């Protein structure tokens, strides 16, 4: 099926406002055994909000990039922060780019929690 490994670390920090922030450093690797395709995945930042007061919640914010090392196709996926009243909560959008990064081959959007 697949092989999976990580060469990552995480930079952690807590703000005075009670937010824990985890910034990933490095990549995750997935190799599909049947086709030998190798994918690199760079993860977005994860925050745990309201550690001190209020309803605690987790949020992924920033860009996650998935790259096929054989074809050069790349898909940057943007994780959006929730706005006032939770508008945009868990929303993601992205596009599959050609190997030169100039042509958009496909677009995606949705929620990471669904």
ABEGO torsion letter per residue (X at the ends): XBBBBBBBBBBBBBBAAGBBBBBBBEBBBBBBAAAGBBBBBBBBBBBBBGAABEBBBBBBBEBBBBBBAAAGBBBBBBBBBBBBGGBGBGBBBBBBBBAAGABBABBBBEBAAX
